[in-house]
Amino acid sequence: MLSISDRLHNQENAGILIVNRHRQMVGVTPNLLRIWQLPELIVRSLSDQLALEFVSEQFDNPQLFLKDMREIYEQTHLEINEKVQLRDGRIIERHSQPLWLNGVYAGRLWMFNVN
């Protein structure tokens, strides 16, 4: 598994999101807002759930997307690297890995790139 600093190296165009173990958005880059077109109100709420509900509408099957996201969050050791296609035809590379602090699950790092 690559370290977080290795993952972030050369990711200046990536949308990056850090979500804590309480599912609050604690780190958001401007590129993340651009990629997902997140409204400021949702960002200010810090609610990952509200953000997911908004983002889900950009997929052909919003309920399947939300189900997949629940499964990812339930599997705290899971690391993913995949491509997903949005309703508008964009293909997004999605990477996520758990964050650990002194051996305790602390949240999740997400990185997104548009192809």
KOLVOMAR-198607 format. One record per residue: residue number from 0; residue in three letters; x, y, z of N, C-alpha, C in turn. Coordinates in steps of 0.2 Angstrom, whole numbers, plus 5000, padded with zeros to 4 digits. Example, Ala and Ser with C-alpha at 12.3 -4.5 7.8 and 13.67 -1.06 7.14 Angstrom:
BEGIN
PT num residu n_px n_py n_pz ca_px ca_py ca_pz c_px c_py c_pz
PT   0    ala 5066 4972 5039  5062  4978  5039 5066 4984 5039
PT   1    ser 5064 4989 5035  5068  4995  5036 5064 5000 5039
//
This chain:
BEGIN
PT num residu n_px n_py n_pz ca_px ca_py ca_pz c_px c_py c_pz
PT   0    met 5004 4994 5000  5000  5000  5000 5004 5006 5000
PT   1    leu 5003 5011 4996  5007  5017  4995 5005 5022 5001
PT   2    ser 5010 5025 5003  5008  5030  5009 5004 5036 5006
PT   3    ile 5001 5040 5010  4997  5045  5008 5001 5050 5004
PT   4    ser 5007 5052 5007  5011  5057  5003 5013 5054 4996
PT   5    asp 5014 5048 4996  5015  5045  4989 5009 5046 4984
PT   6    arg 5003 5045 4987  4997  5045  4983 4996 5052 4981
PT   7    leu 4997 5057 4985  4996  5064  4984 5001 5067 4979
PT   8    his 5007 5064 4979  5012  5067  4975 5010 5067 4967
PT   9    asn 5011 5073 4964  5009  5074  4957 5001 5073 4956
PT  10    gln 4997 5075 4961  4990  5075  4961 4987 5082 4961
PT  11    glu 4990 5087 4958  4988  5094  4958 4981 5095 4954
PT  12    asn 4979 5090 4950  4973  5091  4946 4968 5087 4949
PT  13    ala 4969 5083 4954  4965  5078  4958 4960 5082 4962
PT  14    gly 4954 5079 4963  4949  5082  4968 4950 5077 4974
PT  15    ile 4952 5080 4979  4954  5077  4985 4949 5078 4991
PT  16    leu 4947 5073 4994  4942  5073  5000 4944 5069 5006
PT  17    ile 4944 5072 5012  4946  5068  5018 4940 5068 5022
PT  18    val 4937 5062 5024  4931  5061  5028 4934 5058 5034
PT  19    asn 4931 5061 5040  4933  5058  5046 4929 5052 5048
PT  20    arg 4930 5048 5054  4927  5042  5055 4919 5044 5057
PT  21    his 4918 5050 5058  4911  5052  5059 4907 5054 5053
PT  22    arg 4910 5053 5047  4908  5054  5041 4907 5062 5039
PT  23    gln 4911 5066 5042  4911  5073  5041 4917 5074 5036
PT  24    met 4916 5079 5031  4921  5081  5027 4925 5086 5030
PT  25    val 4932 5084 5031  4936  5088  5035 4942 5091 5031
PT  26    gly 4942 5089 5024  4947  5091  5019 4944 5091 5012
PT  27    val 4944 5097 5009  4941  5097  5002 4945 5102 4998
PT  28    thr 4947 5099 4992  4951  5104  4988 4946 5107 4983
PT  29    pro 4948 5113 4980  4944  5116  4975 4942 5111 4969
PT  30    asn 4947 5107 4967  4946  5103  4961 4940 5098 4963
PT  31    leu 4940 5096 4969  4934  5091  4971 4927 5095 4970
PT  32    leu 4927 5101 4972  4921  5105  4970 4919 5105 4963
PT  33    arg 4924 5107 4959  4924  5107  4952 4921 5101 4949
PT  34    ile 4925 5095 4950  4923  5089  4947 4916 5087 4949
PT  35    trp 4914 5087 4955  4907  5085  4957 4902 5091 4957
PT  36    gln 4904 5097 4956  4899  5103  4955 4896 5103 4962
PT  37    leu 4899 5102 4968  4896  5102  4974 4894 5110 4976
PT  38    pro 4888 5111 4978  4886  5117  4980 4889 5119 4987
PT  39    glu 4891 5126 4988  4894  5128  4994 4890 5126 5000
PT  40    leu 4883 5126 5000  4879  5124  5006 4881 5117 5008
PT  41    ile 4882 5112 5004  4883  5106  5006 4890 5105 5009
PT  42    val 4895 5109 5006  4902  5109  5008 4902 5112 5015
PT  43    arg 4898 5117 5016  4898  5120  5023 4895 5116 5028
PT  44    ser 4891 5111 5026  4887  5107  5031 4892 5102 5034
PT  45    leu 4897 5100 5030  4902  5095  5032 4900 5088 5031
PT  46    ser 4893 5087 5029  4890  5081  5029 4892 5077 5023
PT  47    asp 4896 5071 5024  4897  5067  5018 4891 5064 5015
PT  48    gln 4886 5063 5020  4880  5060  5017 4876 5064 5012
PT  49    leu 4876 5071 5014  4873  5076  5010 4876 5076 5003
PT  50    ala 4883 5076 5003  4887  5076  4997 4886 5070 4993
PT  51    leu 4886 5064 4996  4884  5058  4992 4877 5058 4989
PT  52    glu 4872 5061 4993  4866  5061  4990 4866 5066 4984
PT  53    phe 4869 5071 4984  4870  5076  4978 4873 5073 4973
PT  54    val 4879 5070 4974  4883  5066  4969 4880 5061 4966
PT  55    ser 4876 5057 4970  4872  5051  4967 4868 5053 4961
PT  56    glu 4865 5059 4961  4861  5061  4955 4865 5061 4949
PT  57    gln 4872 5061 4949  4876  5062  4943 4877 5055 4940
PT  58    phe 4874 5049 4943  4875  5043  4940 4868 5040 4938
PT  59    asp 4869 5035 4933  4863  5033  4930 4858 5029 4935
PT  60    asn 4862 5026 4940  4858  5022  4945 4860 5025 4952
PT  61    pro 4857 5031 4954  4859  5034  4961 4859 5029 4967
PT  62    gln 4854 5025 4967  4853  5020  4973 4859 5015 4973
PT  63    leu 4861 5013 4967  4866  5008  4967 4873 5011 4969
PT  64    phe 4874 5018 4967  4880  5021  4969 4880 5022 4977
PT  65    leu 4874 5024 4980  4874  5025  4987 4875 5018 4991
PT  66    lys 4872 5013 4988  4873  5006  4991 4881 5004 4991
PT  67    asp 4884 5006 4985  4891  5004  4984 4895 5008 4989
PT  68    met 4893 5015 4990  4897  5019  4995 4896 5017 5002
PT  69    arg 4890 5014 5004  4889  5011  5011 4894 5006 5012
PT  70    glu 4894 5001 5007  4898  4995  5007 4906 4997 5008
PT  71    ile 4908 5002 5004  4915  5004  5005 4916 5007 5012
PT  72    tyr 4912 5011 5015  4913  5014  5021 4912 5008 5027
PT  73    glu 4908 5003 5026  4908  4998  5031 4914 4994 5031
PT  74    gln 4918 4993 5026  4924  4989  5025 4930 4994 5026
PT  75    thr 4931 4995 5033  4936  5001  5034 4943 4999 5032
PT  76    his 4945 4993 5030  4951  4991  5028 4952 4991 5020
PT  77    leu 4946 4992 5017  4946  4992  5010 4949 4998 5006
PT  78    glu 4953 4996 5001  4956  5001  4997 4954 5000 4990
PT  79    ile 4952 5005 4986  4949  5005  4980 4952 5009 4975
PT  80    asn 4953 5006 4969  4955  5010  4963 4951 5008 4957
PT  81    glu 4947 5012 4955  4942  5011  4949 4940 5017 4945
PT  82    lys 4937 5015 4940  4934  5021  4935 4926 5020 4936
PT  83    val 4923 5026 4936  4916  5026  4936 4914 5031 4931
PT  84    gln 4908 5029 4927  4905  5033  4922 4899 5037 4925
PT  85    leu 4899 5044 4924  4894  5048  4926 4888 5048 4920
PT  86    arg 4883 5051 4922  4877  5051  4917 4879 5056 4911
PT  87    asp 4883 5061 4913  4885  5065  4907 4890 5063 4903
PT  88    gly 4893 5057 4904  4898  5053  4900 4905 5054 4902
PT  89    arg 4906 5058 4907  4913  5059  4910 4915 5052 4914
PT  90    ile 4921 5051 4913  4924  5045  4917 4928 5048 4922
PT  91    ile 4927 5045 4928  4931  5048  4934 4935 5042 4937
PT  92    glu 4941 5043 4938  4945  5038  4941 4944 5040 4949
PT  93    arg 4943 5034 4952  4942  5035  4959 4946 5031 4964
PT  94    his 4950 5034 4968  4954  5030  4973 4952 5032 4980
PT  95    ser 4952 5027 4984  4950  5028  4991 4954 5023 4995
PT  96    gln 4956 5026 5001  4960  5022  5006 4958 5024 5013
PT  97    pro 4958 5019 5018  4957  5021  5025 4963 5025 5027
PT  98    leu 4961 5029 5032  4966  5033  5036 4966 5030 5043
PT  99    trp 4972 5029 5046  4973  5026  5052 4977 5031 5057
PT 100    leu 4975 5031 5063  4979  5035  5068 4980 5031 5074
PT 101    asn 4987 5029 5075  4989  5025  5081 4985 5018 5080
PT 102    gly 4984 5015 5074  4981  5009  5074 4973 5009 5074
PT 103    val 4970 5015 5075  4963  5016  5075 4960 5019 5069
PT 104    tyr 4955 5017 5066  4952  5019  5060 4950 5027 5061
PT 105    ala 4953 5031 5057  4951  5038  5058 4947 5041 5052
PT 106    gly 4946 5038 5047  4942  5040  5041 4945 5038 5035
PT 107    arg 4943 5042 5029  4945  5039  5023 4947 5045 5018
PT 108    leu 4952 5043 5014  4955  5048  5009 4952 5046 5002
PT 109    trp 4949 5051 4999  4947  5050  4992 4950 5054 4987
PT 110    met 4952 5052 4981  4955  5056  4976 4951 5054 4970
PT 111    phe 4950 5059 4966  4946  5059  4960 4950 5063 4954
PT 112    asn 4950 5059 4948  4953  5063  4942 4948 5061 4936
PT 113    val 4947 5067 4932  4942  5066  4926 4947 5064 4921
PT 114    asn 4945 5058 4917  4948  5056  4911 4946 5060 4905
//
